[in-house]
Amino acid sequence: MSEDRRDSGPRGRSDRGGSSDRPRRRFGGGGGGGGGGRYYPRRKVCNFCMDQIEDIDYKDIGRLRRYVSDRGKIEPRRQTGTCAKHQRALAVAIKRARHIALVSFAQ
């Protein structure tokens, strides 16, 4: 049996050069920033804390609509950047506004 076949790896792939102890990157060459560490997005700040709003008014429909999705769901903290204290108050205000039909349950 004289085959002119190169020595293939464990899955039948031929050795394409490079160092075999390091895995190849699958998608693209990376991006900016270098380092290759984990991506940490910029910390979002609470708009209510920035504007120094103590209590969230359920009648302020314009402000409440920013925190409700197009399907009528209350947006989570990780998406809006609202602090825990204001997220709880915001949820209560949205529910009150829904109850008296200022904000719809589903849009």
Secondary structure, DSSP 8 states (H G I E B T S, - for coil): -------B-TTS-B--SS-TTS---SSSS--TT-S-----------HHHHTT-SS--TT-HHHHHTTB-TTS-B--HHHH---HHHHHHHHHHHHHHHHTTSS-S--
